[in-house]
Amino acid sequence: MKVDVTKVWVDDTYVHILTSEGVERMEAIDNYERLRMATPEQLQNFETDNIGIHWPELDEDLSYEGFFKADAMEERSELYVLFKRFPQINVAGIARSLGIKQSLMAAYICGTKKPSKARRDAIVNELHALGRALLEIA
């Protein structure tokens, strides 16, 4: 699903998008820990591209396609559930260590793109390696 977004704005409660067809969608800031903990100034410091919104200072991304997905957790991707459960994991860092773009990783997480089995396994293996490295800290 390609979403043509013409306007993005953030208020105290929601991140809003407006499509070229005139459809307005919103995501609650409270659904995203990094956005929820951000200052009003940080929330306004976002960048957009053709697939989503990025807050560089917060290391948070929202895919436009994610605005059109059901909110039920059981309909969310496996990676969405995992990264939502552990928001302290740096998605950008995991993407960099895998040699993929952060926007692609965000698309995997929100479920707008489905990773191949090999890519999914690489992501899981990278998370396991991070866990093992953390366990080695004395």
C-alpha positions as CSV (number, residue, x, y, z in Angstrom):
1,M,0.0,0.0,0.0
2,K,1.5,3.3,-1.1
3,V,0.2,6.3,0.8
4,D,0.6,9.8,-0.8
5,V,0.8,12.2,2.2
6,T,0.6,15.9,1.6
7,K,0.7,17.1,5.2
8,V,2.0,16.0,8.6
9,W,1.5,17.7,11.9
10,V,1.7,16.9,15.6
11,D,-0.4,18.2,18.4
12,D,-0.4,17.4,22.1
13,T,-2.1,14.1,21.7
14,Y,-1.7,12.8,18.1
15,V,0.5,12.6,15.1
16,H,-1.7,13.5,12.1
17,I,-1.3,12.8,8.3
18,L,-3.4,14.1,5.4
19,T,-3.3,12.2,2.2
20,S,-3.6,13.6,-1.3
21,E,-7.1,12.0,-1.4
22,G,-8.1,14.2,1.6
23,V,-8.1,11.3,4.1
24,E,-6.9,12.3,7.6
25,R,-5.5,9.7,9.9
26,M,-3.9,9.9,13.3
27,E,-1.8,7.9,15.7
28,A,-1.9,8.5,19.5
29,I,1.4,9.8,20.9
30,D,0.8,7.7,24.0
31,N,1.2,4.5,21.9
32,Y,4.9,5.3,21.4
33,E,7.1,5.5,24.4
34,R,9.7,7.7,22.8
35,L,7.0,10.2,21.6
36,R,5.2,10.0,24.9
37,M,8.4,11.0,26.8
38,A,9.4,13.7,24.4
39,T,9.2,17.4,25.0
40,P,6.8,19.5,22.9
41,E,9.8,20.9,21.0
42,Q,11.2,17.4,20.3
43,L,7.8,16.3,19.0
44,Q,7.9,19.1,16.4
45,N,11.4,18.3,15.3
46,F,10.5,15.6,12.7
47,E,11.4,14.8,9.1
48,T,9.3,13.2,6.5
49,D,10.0,11.3,3.3
50,N,7.9,9.2,0.9
51,I,7.3,6.4,3.4
52,G,7.0,8.0,6.8
53,I,8.0,10.3,9.6
54,H,11.3,10.3,11.5
55,W,12.3,12.0,14.7
56,P,16.1,11.9,14.6
57,E,16.6,13.2,18.1
58,L,14.2,10.5,19.5
59,D,15.2,7.7,17.2
60,E,11.5,7.1,16.4
61,D,9.8,6.3,13.1
62,L,6.2,6.0,12.0
63,S,5.3,4.6,8.6
64,Y,2.5,6.3,6.7
65,E,1.0,2.8,5.9
66,G,0.9,2.1,9.7
67,F,-1.7,4.8,10.0
68,F,-4.1,2.6,8.1
69,K,-3.4,-0.6,10.0
70,A,-5.8,-1.9,12.7
71,D,-4.8,-1.0,16.3
72,A,-5.2,-4.4,17.7
73,M,-1.9,-5.9,18.9
74,E,-2.8,-9.3,17.6
75,E,-2.9,-7.8,14.1
76,R,0.5,-6.2,14.5
77,S,3.6,-7.8,13.1
78,E,5.8,-10.0,15.3
79,L,8.5,-7.4,15.1
80,Y,6.1,-4.7,16.2
81,V,5.1,-6.6,19.3
82,L,8.8,-7.3,20.1
83,F,10.0,-3.7,19.7
84,K,6.9,-2.4,21.5
85,R,7.7,-4.7,24.4
86,F,11.3,-3.6,24.6
87,P,11.3,0.1,23.6
88,Q,14.7,0.5,25.1
89,I,16.2,-1.4,22.1
90,N,17.6,1.1,19.6
91,V,15.9,0.3,16.3
92,A,18.3,2.5,14.3
93,G,21.3,0.7,15.9
94,I,19.9,-2.7,15.1
95,A,19.2,-1.6,11.5
96,R,22.8,-0.2,11.2
97,S,24.3,-3.4,12.5
98,L,22.3,-5.4,9.9
99,G,23.4,-3.0,7.1
100,I,19.8,-2.0,6.3
101,K,18.1,1.4,6.2
102,Q,16.3,2.4,9.3
103,S,13.2,3.2,7.2
104,L,13.1,-0.4,6.0
105,M,13.4,-1.7,9.5
106,A,10.6,0.6,10.5
107,A,8.4,-0.8,7.7
108,Y,9.2,-4.3,9.0
109,I,8.2,-3.3,12.5
110,C,4.9,-1.6,11.6
111,G,4.1,-4.5,9.2
112,T,3.9,-2.6,6.0
113,K,6.7,-4.7,4.6
114,K,7.3,-8.4,5.5
115,P,10.9,-9.5,5.9
116,S,12.0,-12.7,4.2
117,K,12.6,-15.6,6.5
118,A,16.4,-15.0,6.2
119,R,16.0,-11.3,7.0
120,R,13.7,-12.1,10.0
121,D,16.2,-14.6,11.2
122,A,19.0,-12.1,10.9
123,I,17.0,-9.5,12.9
124,V,16.3,-12.1,15.6
125,N,19.9,-13.3,15.6
126,E,21.1,-9.7,16.0
127,L,18.8,-9.2,19.0
128,H,20.0,-12.5,20.5
129,A,23.6,-11.3,20.1
130,L,22.7,-8.1,21.8
131,G,21.2,-10.0,24.7
132,R,24.3,-12.3,25.0
133,A,26.6,-9.2,25.0
134,L,24.5,-7.6,27.8
135,L,24.8,-10.8,29.8
136,E,28.6,-10.7,29.6
137,I,28.7,-7.3,31.4
138,A,30.1,-7.9,34.8
